[in-house]
Amino acid sequence: MSEHADDAPEAEAMVAEGRDRAPQSEIDALLDAAAPALPAPAARPETLVGEVVDTKHPTLRGRVRVRWMDLEGQTFEKWLPQLHGMSVRAQDRVLLTRASNWPEHVVTGVIDGFAARPEVERETKAALELLPDEKVRVQGSDGTPLLEVFQGDEGPVVRLLADDVNLELPGSLRVRAQSIEIEATRGQARIKASDDVVVQGEVIHLN
């Protein structure tokens, strides 16, 4: 047996290591470059509740600044995108949703709105045109006139045609206008309540 027989395995290992360290061919380099990269781990989908602190991004539209706390108790405050067509105000509590294939949360809904909401635009489904000398009358099944609507000199007029009218509601009645005037052309004007009567105003005139 040769004195170098014991060195044969070590020599083979060196040759194999040399092959591993051999410069990569152009074909192998192209194949490695064309191999798709491993996808990044998907974000964990979650739904959280946050509070809007600002609605005017300095440069971008459709984003609001939201402050929220995650499940670990960490507090974040970021500009987040919102769904198209949403009406969001400062101090609104909003619903935040993060999809598994999206890098950030999205404002998907308003839980409660403390600021005044804009009036919803309603589509006209039916319209009736009245000339100045025309009116619409509503009457009972027996022909008793109930009310009529027409265009007056100062605007629309809704006239109740019964001598005595009761306006009854199971809940609260609210009348809102820029100015309100109540006039009793004959007789007294009375206010009756089962609880306190509260009158608020900058100046209250009584005579």
PyMOL commands that set and color helices and strands:
alter all, ss='L'
color gray80, all
select helices_A, chain A and resi 5-20+26-34
alter helices_A, ss='H'
color red, helices_A
select strands_A, chain A and resi 46-54+63-69+75-81+93-98+106-112+135-139+145-152+155-160
alter strands_A, ss='S'
color yellow, strands_A
deselect
rebuild
show_as cartoon
